[in-house]
Structure formats: structure tokens, C-alpha cells
Amino acid sequence: MSFENNHSMAIAAVRGGPGTPAADVLTAFALRRKAEGVAIVGVIVPPEDTGHGHDAHGGGHEGCECRSELIDVATGDRYAMHQDLGSGSQACNLNSSSLALAAGAVERALAGKPELVVLSRFGGQEAQRGGLMSAFQAAVAAGVPVACVVTPKAEAVWDDFAGGLSVSLPPEADALEAWWQGQARGRNAA
């Protein structure tokens, strides 16, 4: 599906995992919308974490894109993403309770009828119906445009979840901007 022809799709799924700029592109996009005065809710990788993962394993863990926390775009609240398992840990141990708090905050913020929801990513936790999945479900149910990153390991579950509501985008700012302009044209035509 080409993004140039699918601006009206309600969900922008930026495809990318470790080693791609997907999270950085999404963070920059969200901060631009907020600076423009768009009523935006959601959670993103904090700007100070963009460009690198959090080294939660001392020497790093191949294939792991650990980020230290997520930040609520609207409130600035921060959510710890990983539990400290100690210096001997080789695992990327997500903090499930913190993710649930972040998802709940997004769900509550939807009551304010935002123009846009940005969710850091649909990854392994969401593929198992955890993580930010409830926030994704609430945003889709509310009919609010959603921008997110979809990791390679979660693509099959994402495709089942998003169905025909999603457009797949490369991890490029121009692609996400084109999608957003299409959303604006759709709102203005309504």
C-alpha cells in the first residue's frame, strides 16, 4: 500500500524496529504537532532518548532496542519502561505495570476528544495483548487518528488488529507528514 494514495487511513503504522529511525521519527512528529497546537495525546520516546537505545544490559543485548522510559505527550509524565534486573542480566525486562499505567493515562486522555493519538510502538507486548494494547484499542474505538511504530515481530498481529484502517509507512518524516496532511484534509472536508 503506497502512502501517497492512502492519506485517509486512520492509522499511520511506521514500520521499524531496532536499528531503524522509526522511534525518532515518531517522537519528532509528535513534538511538531504539539508545537503547532494540535490536541495530541499519547506516549513517545523522550527526545533525549532519541537516536539511541537505553543500555540496560551493561554491554548491550543484540536485537534489543531498550528505551529507558516513555513520556506522556500531553502531560510530560514519565513511565519507566524496564525493571532493573541488575548488572548480570542479559534480558530486556519490560515493566508491565508501568506500561499499564501509561496505557490507562492515554485511555483517560481520550475523553478530552484529541485530534491525534501517538503511541510509541506496537511490539511484542502488544502482540501478546499486553503493553499499550488497551490504549490502541481505545484510540481506534474513539475514531481518533493514530500514529505509531510497528515492529517486525508484531506485524502479523498488527495486521489482524488494524485491518483496513492502517497504512504502512517507511520510517521517514516525509511519509508521516504526508499522512498527517491527508488527515487534515479529511477533517476539513467533513
N, CA, C and O of each residue as an XYZ file, in Angstrom:
760
protein
N       0.842     -1.172      0.000
C       0.000      0.000      0.000
C       0.888      1.237      0.000
O       1.765      1.362      0.855
N       0.687      2.115     -0.905
C       1.506      3.311     -1.023
C       0.933      4.435     -0.174
O      -0.270      4.692     -0.221
N       1.777      5.108      0.599
C       1.257      6.150      1.476
C       0.743      7.343      0.706
O      -0.120      8.058      1.215
N       1.228      7.593     -0.492
C       0.773      8.754     -1.249
C      -0.717      8.655     -1.575
O      -1.388      9.681     -1.686
N      -1.238      7.454     -1.726
C      -2.621      7.273     -2.139
C      -3.550      6.909     -0.987
O      -4.723      6.620     -1.222
N      -3.065      6.915      0.235
C      -3.876      6.455      1.354
C      -3.818      7.403      2.535
O      -3.669      6.969      3.678
N      -3.935      8.677      2.269
C      -3.876      9.659      3.344
C      -5.053      9.545      4.308
O      -4.942      9.945      5.467
N      -6.174      9.005      3.845
C      -7.361      8.972      4.690
C      -7.362      7.806      5.672
O      -8.260      7.723      6.509
N      -6.398      6.916      5.597
C      -6.339      5.807      6.541
C      -6.179      6.365      7.952
O      -5.380      7.273      8.178
N      -6.936      5.823      8.892
C      -6.989      6.371     10.240
C      -5.730      6.118     11.065
O      -5.473      6.834     12.033
N      -4.946      5.110     10.696
C      -3.771      4.761     11.485
C      -2.531      4.770     10.596
O      -2.497      4.130      9.545
N      -1.523      5.501     11.032
C      -0.225      5.502     10.360
C       0.680      4.550     11.115
O       1.023      4.801     12.270
N       1.069      3.466     10.475
C       1.936      2.466     11.089
C       3.334      2.602     10.494
O       3.612      2.096      9.407
N       4.199      3.287     11.215
C       5.583      3.441     10.780
C       6.286      2.119     11.066
O       6.352      1.684     12.216
N       6.804      1.486     10.035
C       7.416      0.168     10.194
C       8.882      0.320     10.559
O       9.633      1.026      9.887
N       9.276     -0.347     11.629
C      10.679     -0.320     12.001
C      10.922     -0.862     13.376
O      10.090     -0.742     14.276
N      12.058     -1.451     13.521
C      12.463     -1.996     14.801
C      13.845     -1.504     15.151
O      14.246     -0.421     14.724
N      14.574     -2.277     15.914
C      15.932     -1.892     16.297
C      16.784     -1.569     15.074
O      16.729     -2.265     14.059
N      17.558     -0.520     15.187
C      18.447     -0.138     14.101
C      17.805      0.758     13.056
O      18.466      1.158     12.097
N      16.516      1.082     13.227
C      15.856      1.995     12.301
C      15.541      3.293     13.042
O      15.533      3.315     14.272
N      15.283      4.369     12.306
C      14.960      5.650     12.948
C      13.485      5.786     13.302
O      13.039      6.896     13.592
N      12.715      4.714     13.290
C      11.264      4.791     13.464
C      10.847      5.533     14.732
O      10.012      6.435     14.665
N      11.408      5.176     15.879
C      11.015      5.834     17.137
C      11.365      7.320     17.114
O      10.601      8.150     17.605
N      12.520      7.651     16.544
C      12.938      9.049     16.476
C      12.018      9.853     15.565
O      11.679     10.995     15.876
N      11.611      9.261     14.440
C      10.705      9.922     13.505
C       9.363     10.186     14.181
O       8.796     11.269     14.035
N       8.853      9.200     14.922
C       7.571      9.360     15.606
C       7.653     10.431     16.691
O       6.743     11.251     16.813
N       8.719     10.438     17.474
C       8.885     11.449     18.525
C       8.919     12.843     17.926
O       8.227     13.740     18.408
N       9.707     13.038     16.890
C       9.798     14.353     16.254
C       8.445     14.791     15.687
O       8.066     15.957     15.799
N       7.724     13.850     15.081
C       6.389     14.130     14.542
C       5.453     14.602     15.643
O       4.763     15.610     15.487
N       5.427     13.874     16.763
C       4.543     14.230     17.876
C       4.884     15.607     18.435
O       3.985     16.399     18.720
N       6.153     15.896     18.591
C       6.554     17.189     19.139
C       6.214     18.331     18.184
O       5.870     19.424     18.635
N       6.305     18.099     16.868
C       5.891     19.127     15.900
C       4.403     19.410     16.012
O       3.986     20.568     15.980
N       3.589     18.349     16.145
C       2.140     18.551     16.255
C       1.807     19.311     17.533
O       0.966     20.210     17.521
N       2.456     18.959     18.625
C       2.198     19.652     19.885
C       2.574     21.127     19.762
O       1.832     21.991     20.229
N       3.715     21.427     19.142
C       4.156     22.813     18.958
C       3.179     23.599     18.081
O       3.046     24.814     18.233
N       2.503     22.915     17.175
C       1.513     23.552     16.306
C       0.176     23.777     17.005
O      -0.713     24.426     16.455
N       0.034     23.248     18.202
C      -1.216     23.415     18.940
C      -2.246     22.328     18.682
O      -3.408     22.484     19.055
N      -1.844     21.235     18.053
C      -2.747     20.107     17.827
C      -3.069     19.475     19.179
O      -2.179     19.298     20.011
N      -4.328     19.139     19.395
C      -4.730     18.440     20.625
C      -4.257     16.994     20.490
O      -4.919     16.173     19.854
N      -3.123     16.696     21.085
C      -2.467     15.399     20.931
C      -2.324     14.716     22.283
O      -2.015     15.356     23.288
N      -2.553     13.409     22.291
C      -2.321     12.594     23.485
C      -1.519     11.378     23.064
O      -1.446     11.041     21.882
N      -0.920     10.726     24.047
C      -0.169      9.506     23.777
C       1.149      9.481     24.494
O       1.458     10.371     25.288
N       1.929      8.457     24.213
C       3.236      8.295     24.832
C       4.285      8.046     23.754
O       4.054      7.313     22.791
N       5.444      8.676     23.943
C       6.541      8.592     22.979
C       7.852      8.393     23.719
O       7.927      8.546     24.938
N       8.878      8.052     22.962
C      10.238      8.014     23.492
C      10.635      9.467     23.752
O      10.490     10.302     22.859
N      11.131      9.794     24.945
C      11.523     11.178     25.208
C      12.583     11.649     24.218
O      13.420     10.857     23.786
N      12.557     12.937     23.852
C      13.522     13.445     22.877
C      14.973     13.191     23.277
O      15.823     12.986     22.410
N      15.268     13.201     24.578
C      16.653     12.963     25.000
C      17.089     11.520     24.786
O      18.282     11.223     24.840
N      16.128     10.610     24.541
C      16.451      9.204     24.276
C      16.499      8.885     22.795
O      16.868      7.774     22.417
N      16.132      9.837     21.948
C      16.122      9.531     20.523
C      17.544      9.374     20.016
O      18.479      9.991     20.527
N      17.683      8.547     19.018
C      18.991      8.316     18.419
C      19.769      7.187     19.058
O      20.809      6.782     18.540
N      19.281      6.671     20.178
C      19.979      5.553     20.828
C      19.021      4.824     21.747
O      18.051      5.404     22.234
N      19.289      3.573     21.977
C      18.521      2.797     22.937
C      19.140      2.939     24.314
O      20.268      3.413     24.458
N      18.409      2.535     25.298
C      18.910      2.543     26.665
C      19.751      1.296     26.871
O      19.302      0.193     26.560
N      20.940      1.448     27.381
C      21.830      0.314     27.582
C      21.530     -0.318     28.935
O      22.231     -0.085     29.919
N      20.482     -1.114     28.959
C      20.041     -1.722     30.207
C      20.828     -2.969     30.574
O      20.594     -3.563     31.626
N      21.754     -3.368     29.720
C      22.420     -4.644     29.928
C      23.921     -4.519     30.116
O      24.646     -5.493     29.913
N      24.392     -3.379     30.488
C      25.824     -3.218     30.665
C      26.545     -3.107     29.343
O      27.082     -2.044     29.032
N      26.577     -4.148     28.565
C      27.256     -4.131     27.280
C      26.309     -4.172     26.104
O      26.744     -4.301     24.959
N      25.016     -4.063     26.369
C      24.031     -4.121     25.291
C      23.608     -5.553     25.038
O      24.320     -6.492     25.394
N      22.465     -5.718     24.432
C      21.920     -7.031     24.128
C      21.468     -7.006     22.681
O      20.572     -6.242     22.321
N      22.070     -7.818     21.866
C      21.796     -7.798     20.434
C      20.306     -7.962     20.166
O      19.653     -8.837     20.736
N      19.777     -7.110     19.292
C      18.375     -7.181     18.915
C      17.444     -6.476     19.871
O      16.238     -6.450     19.626
N      17.939     -5.910     20.936
C      17.102     -5.234     21.914
C      17.194     -3.729     21.720
O      18.283     -3.157     21.677
N      16.040     -3.105     21.603
C      16.009     -1.655     21.498
C      15.355     -1.123     22.769
O      14.233     -0.618     22.736
N      16.046     -1.236     23.856
C      15.501     -0.812     25.134
C      15.555      0.706     25.255
O      16.592      1.323     25.009
N      14.467      1.279     25.622
C      14.404      2.706     25.914
C      14.147      2.822     27.406
O      13.449      1.987     27.981
N      14.690      3.824     28.023
C      14.595      3.919     29.472
C      13.195      4.260     29.957
O      12.785      3.821     31.032
N      12.459      5.037     29.174
C      11.122      5.426     29.605
C      10.311      5.946     28.434
O      10.825      6.170     27.338
N       9.029      6.130     28.701
C       8.132      6.796     27.774
C       7.669      8.082     28.439
O       7.626      8.180     29.665
N       7.323      9.061     27.621
C       6.822     10.323     28.149
C       5.433     10.579     27.571
O       5.189     10.368     26.383
N       4.534     11.035     28.433
C       3.188     11.396     28.020
C       3.276     12.726     27.277
O       3.721     13.724     27.845
N       2.858     12.749     26.020
C       2.980     13.942     25.181
C       2.217     15.119     25.777
O       2.701     16.250     25.734
N       1.043     14.875     26.326
C       0.195     15.957     26.824
C       0.615     16.469     28.200
O       0.564     17.673     28.451
N       1.027     15.570     29.092
C       1.276     15.974     30.479
C       2.746     16.037     30.870
O       3.102     16.704     31.841
N       3.602     15.349     30.122
C       5.012     15.270     30.483
C       5.316     14.182     31.498
O       6.477     13.990     31.858
N       4.297     13.463     31.970
C       4.523     12.363     32.911
C       5.421     11.321     32.243
O       5.358     11.100     31.034
N       6.258     10.689     33.067
C       7.196      9.690     32.553
C       6.889      8.322     33.146
O       6.501      8.194     34.307
N       7.076      7.304     32.311
C       6.812      5.928     32.696
C       8.060      5.095     32.457
O       8.543      4.997     31.329
N       8.578      4.495     33.520
C       9.773      3.641     33.407
C       9.430      2.438     32.547
O       8.418      1.774     32.767
N      10.268      2.166     31.577
C       9.978      1.080     30.654
C      10.536     -0.265     31.093
O      10.007     -1.308     30.706
N      11.581     -0.259     31.882
C      12.233     -1.514     32.239
C      12.483     -1.611     33.726
O      12.743     -0.615     34.401
N      12.400     -2.825     34.217
C      12.757     -3.098     35.589
C      14.264     -3.293     35.657
O      14.862     -3.855     34.740
N      14.869     -2.839     36.722
C      16.303     -3.040     36.895
C      16.534     -4.459     37.394
O      16.185     -4.797     38.525
N      17.121     -5.276     36.542
C      17.365     -6.674     36.891
C      18.790     -6.909     37.381
O      19.181     -8.042     37.662
N      19.551     -5.843     37.479
C      20.924     -5.977     37.945
C      21.911     -6.088     36.809
O      21.532     -6.299     35.657
N      23.188     -5.942     37.142
C      24.241     -5.887     36.132
C      24.463     -7.208     35.406
O      25.019     -7.207     34.307
N      24.052     -8.327     35.979
C      24.265     -9.620     35.333
C      23.177    -10.001     34.348
O      23.290    -11.018     33.663
N      22.119     -9.198     34.266
C      21.003     -9.538     33.397
C      21.351     -9.399     31.928
O      22.017     -8.446     31.525
N      20.902    -10.345     31.141
C      21.036    -10.285     29.690
C      19.671    -10.113     29.037
O      19.561    -10.180     27.812
N      18.641     -9.896     29.827
C      17.278     -9.807     29.312
C      16.794     -8.364     29.267
O      17.233     -7.516     30.044
N      15.902     -8.114     28.362
C      15.210     -6.842     28.254
C      13.893     -7.054     29.001
O      12.971     -7.639     28.434
N      13.771     -6.604     30.243
C      12.601     -6.899     31.058
C      11.704     -5.685     31.164
O      11.946     -4.787     31.971
N      10.661     -5.662     30.340
C       9.731     -4.553     30.346
C       8.980     -4.484     31.664
O       8.694     -5.509     32.282
N       8.672     -3.300     32.080
C       7.929     -3.046     33.302
C       6.439     -3.020     32.949
O       5.910     -1.980     32.559
N       5.774     -4.152     33.084
C       4.373     -4.292     32.682
C       3.450     -3.350     33.425
O       2.514     -2.814     32.832
N       3.693     -3.134     34.710
C       2.803     -2.241     35.466
C       2.950     -0.797     34.995
O       1.965     -0.060     34.950
N       4.142     -0.392     34.651
C       4.352      0.955     34.139
C       3.682      1.132     32.778
O       3.084      2.173     32.507
N       3.782      0.119     31.927
C       3.101      0.171     30.634
C       1.593      0.250     30.819
O       0.917      0.959     30.073
N       1.053     -0.468     31.801
C      -0.386     -0.413     32.075
C      -0.787      0.987     32.542
O      -1.849      1.482     32.163
N       0.046      1.626     33.354
C      -0.237      2.998     33.789
C      -0.239      3.957     32.604
O      -1.105      4.827     32.505
N       0.728      3.797     31.710
C       0.800      4.648     30.518
C      -0.429      4.441     29.642
O      -1.021      5.409     29.164
N      -0.814      3.189     29.428
C      -1.996      2.894     28.613
C      -3.241      3.505     29.243
O      -4.073      4.080     28.541
N      -3.374      3.385     30.566
C      -4.525      3.963     31.266
C      -4.581      5.474     31.138
O      -5.659      6.051     30.993
N      -3.427      6.113     31.190
C      -3.386      7.575     31.042
C      -3.861      7.988     29.648
O      -4.586      8.973     29.505
N      -3.459      7.247     28.639
C      -3.902      7.547     27.264
C      -5.408      7.330     27.158
O      -6.116      8.150     26.574
N      -5.895      6.237     27.716
C      -7.330      5.961     27.666
C      -8.137      7.086     28.318
O      -9.152      7.520     27.775
N      -7.686      7.552     29.474
C      -8.384      8.663     30.144
C      -8.311      9.947     29.320
O      -9.283     10.700     29.256
N      -7.170     10.197     28.694
C      -6.996     11.414     27.901
C      -7.905     11.434     26.676
O      -8.222     12.508     26.165
N      -8.325     10.279     26.202
C      -9.220     10.216     25.049
C     -10.566     10.879     25.333
O     -11.258     11.296     24.403
N     -10.940     10.978     26.598
C     -12.197     11.644     26.958
C     -12.190     13.117     26.555
O     -13.249     13.713     26.361
N     -10.993     13.708     26.427
C     -10.868     15.101     26.017
C     -11.003     15.312     24.521
O     -10.829     16.432     24.039
N     -11.309     14.256     23.777
C     -11.510     14.304     22.323
C     -10.331     14.931     21.579
O     -10.483     15.963     20.926
N      -9.170     14.312     21.679
C      -7.984     14.839     20.987
C      -8.117     14.704     19.471
O      -8.973     13.978     18.966
N      -7.253     15.421     18.764
C      -7.207     15.342     17.308
C      -6.292     14.219     16.829
O      -6.410     13.753     15.696
N      -5.372     13.786     17.705
C      -4.354     12.813     17.324
C      -3.887     12.028     18.538
O      -3.724     12.578     19.627
N      -3.675     10.732     18.333
C      -3.072      9.866     19.351
C      -1.757      9.339     18.781
O      -1.720      8.824     17.664
N      -0.688      9.469     19.548
C       0.610      8.930     19.145
C       1.029      7.913     20.207
O       1.135      8.238     21.389
N       1.263      6.682     19.765
C       1.660      5.614     20.681
C       3.008      5.070     20.241
O       3.196      4.708     19.080
N       3.933      5.018     21.172
C       5.333      4.738     20.860
C       5.529      3.553     19.936
O       6.245      3.648     18.939
N       4.891      2.429     20.266
C       5.048      1.308     19.353
C       4.107      0.174     19.681
O       3.645      0.003     20.809
N       3.848     -0.589     18.646
C       3.106     -1.835     18.735
C       4.154     -2.911     18.525
O       4.597     -3.156     17.403
N       4.547     -3.551     19.620
C       5.630     -4.524     19.570
C       5.228     -5.841     20.188
O       4.060     -6.230     20.158
N       6.211     -6.522     20.749
C       6.000     -7.847     21.307
C       4.961     -7.900     22.411
O       4.151     -8.827     22.453
N       4.970     -6.917     23.308
C       3.986     -6.915     24.399
C       2.568     -6.764     23.857
O       1.652     -7.462     24.293
N       2.394     -5.855     22.910
C       1.068     -5.634     22.335
C       0.624     -6.852     21.518
O      -0.560     -7.188     21.495
N       1.559     -7.500     20.860
C       1.238     -8.708     20.097
C       0.703     -9.801     21.006
O      -0.034    -10.682     20.563
N       1.080     -9.741     22.296
C       0.592    -10.708     23.285
C      -0.583    -10.135     24.064
O      -0.964    -10.666     25.107
N      -1.156     -9.042     23.549
C      -2.324     -8.360     24.135
C      -2.022     -7.657     25.448
O      -2.918     -7.453     26.268
N      -0.755     -7.283     25.651
C      -0.360     -6.538     26.839
C       0.155     -5.172     26.438
O      -0.261     -4.613     25.423
N       1.063     -4.636     27.240
C       1.680     -3.357     26.932
C       0.669     -2.247     26.745
O      -0.166     -2.006     27.617
N       0.739     -1.575     25.619
C      -0.144     -0.457     25.302
C      -1.383     -0.878     24.516
O      -2.086     -0.023     23.977
N      -1.667     -2.190     24.438
C      -2.761     -2.677     23.605
C      -4.091     -2.020     23.952
O      -4.848     -1.671     23.045
N      -4.398     -1.840     25.227
C      -5.684     -1.235     25.582
C      -5.773      0.212     25.100
O      -6.860      0.683     24.767
N      -4.658      0.914     25.059
C      -4.657      2.284     24.539
C      -4.902      2.278     23.032
O      -5.635      3.122     22.518
N      -4.289      1.325     22.319
C      -4.544      1.195     20.883
C      -6.028      0.927     20.644
O      -6.649      1.561     19.791
N      -6.588     -0.009     21.396
C      -7.998     -0.365     21.221
C      -8.905      0.827     21.497
O      -9.853      1.069     20.750
N      -8.625      1.572     22.559
C      -9.458      2.719     22.916
C      -9.362      3.825     21.863
O     -10.366      4.457     21.535
N      -8.168      4.058     21.338
C      -7.994      5.102     20.320
C      -8.749      4.751     19.042
O      -9.407      5.605     18.449
N      -8.652      3.495     18.623
C      -9.358      3.063     17.420
C     -10.867      3.161     17.651
O     -11.596      3.636     16.780
N     -11.340      2.717     18.816
C     -12.770      2.783     19.128
C     -13.275      4.228     19.145
O     -14.423      4.490     18.786
N     -12.421      5.162     19.560
C     -12.804      6.577     19.613
C     -12.784      7.243     18.239
O     -13.290      8.353     18.074
N     -12.194      6.558     17.249
C     -12.150      7.111     15.906
C     -11.141      8.230     15.725
O     -11.273      9.045     14.811
N     -10.135      8.277     16.585
C      -9.108      9.308     16.521
C      -7.948      8.812     15.666
O      -7.542      7.659     15.811
N      -7.399      9.645     14.778
C      -6.216      9.220     14.025
C      -5.088      8.815     14.973
O      -4.854      9.469     15.989
N      -4.399      7.737     14.632
C      -3.324      7.191     15.455
C      -2.054      7.089     14.620
O      -2.085      6.634     13.476
N      -0.940      7.517     15.201
C       0.380      7.304     14.593
C       1.187      6.464     15.572
O       1.185      6.729     16.774
N       1.879      5.446     15.054
C       2.644      4.552     15.918
C       3.761      3.900     15.117
O       3.827      4.018     13.894
N       4.628      3.216     15.831
C       5.643      2.372     15.219
C       5.174      0.930     15.378
O       4.674      0.547     16.436
N       5.336      0.140     14.335
C       5.030     -1.291     14.395
C       6.335     -2.038     14.154
O       6.988     -1.855     13.127
N       6.707     -2.883     15.114
C       7.950     -3.629     14.996
C       7.757     -4.867     14.126
O       6.646     -5.390     14.034
N       8.830     -5.342     13.484
C       8.715     -6.514     12.603
C       8.116     -7.738     13.287
O       7.326     -8.456     12.673
N       8.474     -7.993     14.546
C       7.985     -9.208     15.198
C       6.491     -9.147     15.534
O       5.895    -10.165     15.887
N       5.888     -7.967     15.428
C       4.473     -7.831     15.747
C       3.601     -7.603     14.512
O       2.398     -7.380     14.644
N       4.184     -7.656     13.327
C       3.445     -7.304     12.113
C       2.215     -8.168     11.870
O       1.174     -7.635     11.485
N       2.291     -9.464     12.075
C       1.139    -10.331     11.810
C      -0.029     -9.988     12.728
O      -1.170     -9.902     12.274
N       0.248     -9.792     14.011
C      -0.817     -9.440     14.952
C      -1.350     -8.049     14.620
O      -2.554     -7.805     14.695
N      -0.444     -7.139     14.253
C      -0.873     -5.784     13.874
C      -1.846     -5.842     12.701
O      -2.892     -5.193     12.730
N      -1.515     -6.599     11.693
C      -2.368     -6.681     10.513
C      -3.755     -7.205     10.874
O      -4.751     -6.733     10.327
N      -3.833     -8.173     11.787
C      -5.133     -8.659     12.264
C      -5.866     -7.575     13.042
O      -7.072     -7.397     12.873
N      -5.149     -6.853     13.890
C      -5.752     -5.821     14.731
C      -6.227     -4.624     13.917
O      -7.376     -4.201     14.044
N      -5.353     -4.081     13.086
C      -5.643     -2.829     12.382
C      -6.493     -3.018     11.138
O      -7.145     -2.079     10.680
N      -6.491     -4.223     10.590
C      -7.302     -4.484      9.416
C      -7.096     -3.446      8.327
O      -5.961     -3.095      8.006
N      -8.171     -2.962      7.766
C      -8.114     -1.984      6.689
C      -8.024     -0.545      7.155
O      -8.193      0.370      6.350
N      -7.762     -0.320      8.436
C      -7.691      1.044      8.966
C      -6.297      1.639      8.923
O      -6.121      2.823      9.212
N      -5.307      0.838      8.569
C      -3.915      1.239      8.715
C      -3.208      1.370      7.373
O      -3.461      0.613      6.436
N      -2.318      2.349      7.308
C      -1.422      2.489      6.169
C      -0.006      2.260      6.685
O       0.389      2.812      7.712
N       0.737      1.454      5.972
C       2.120      1.152      6.343
C       3.035      2.221      5.773
O       2.999      2.506      4.576
N       3.856      2.813      6.631
C       4.769      3.878      6.218
C       6.215      3.493      6.501
O       6.492      2.780      7.466
N       7.129      3.955      5.673
C       8.544      3.758      5.974
C       8.938      4.689      7.121
O       8.235      5.668      7.374
N      10.034      4.415      7.815
C      10.455      5.270      8.935
C      11.093      6.567      8.431
O      12.280      6.819      8.641
N      10.276      7.377      7.764
C      10.735      8.637      7.185
C       9.766      9.751      7.559
O       8.551      9.569      7.491
N      10.294     10.889      7.950
C       9.473     12.025      8.361
C       8.501     12.450      7.271
O       7.345     12.754      7.565
N       8.945     12.476      6.022
C       8.082     12.923      4.928
C       6.842     12.053      4.778
O       5.756     12.559      4.493
N       6.996     10.761      4.969
C       5.859      9.846      4.852
C       4.826     10.129      5.938
O       3.627     10.163      5.662
N       5.282     10.330      7.152
C       4.376     10.603      8.263
C       3.716     11.972      8.096
O       2.532     12.131      8.391
N       4.465     12.943      7.633
C       3.904     14.278      7.388
C       2.831     14.229      6.304
O       1.794     14.879      6.433
N       3.068     13.466      5.236
C       2.072     13.341      4.164
C       0.787     12.704      4.695
O      -0.314     13.136      4.354
N       0.935     11.679      5.529
C      -0.242     11.054      6.139
C      -1.019     12.079      6.967
O      -2.242     12.164      6.856
N      -0.321     12.852      7.791
C      -0.983     13.834      8.650
C      -1.692     14.906      7.817
O      -2.801     15.314      8.159
N      -1.073     15.360      6.741
C      -1.728     16.347      5.871
C      -3.002     15.765      5.279
O      -3.998     16.473      5.132
N      -2.978     14.489      4.942
C      -4.192     13.814      4.458
C      -5.269     13.760      5.527
O      -6.453     13.900      5.220
N      -4.877     13.559      6.772
C      -5.837     13.575      7.870
C      -6.459     14.955      8.010
O      -7.666     15.074      8.225
N      -5.641     16.005      7.888
C      -6.138     17.377      7.995
C      -7.127     17.678      6.871
O      -8.164     18.300      7.102
N      -6.805     17.235      5.655
C      -7.729     17.458      4.525
C      -9.047     16.735      4.783
O     -10.117     17.265      4.484
N      -8.970     15.535      5.333
C     -10.190     14.782      5.634
C     -11.046     15.461      6.685
O     -12.271     15.475      6.568
N     -10.419     16.026      7.715
C     -11.177     16.749      8.751
C     -11.805     18.005      8.181
O     -12.937     18.339      8.531
N     -11.100     18.701      7.317
C     -11.619     19.947      6.755
C     -12.768     19.681      5.791
O     -13.651     20.525      5.639
N     -12.771     18.527      5.140
C     -13.830     18.188      4.185
C     -15.089     17.703      4.903
O     -16.178     17.707      4.328
N     -14.937     17.289      6.154
C     -16.083     16.736      6.903
C     -17.027     17.805      7.410
O     -18.028     17.491      8.052
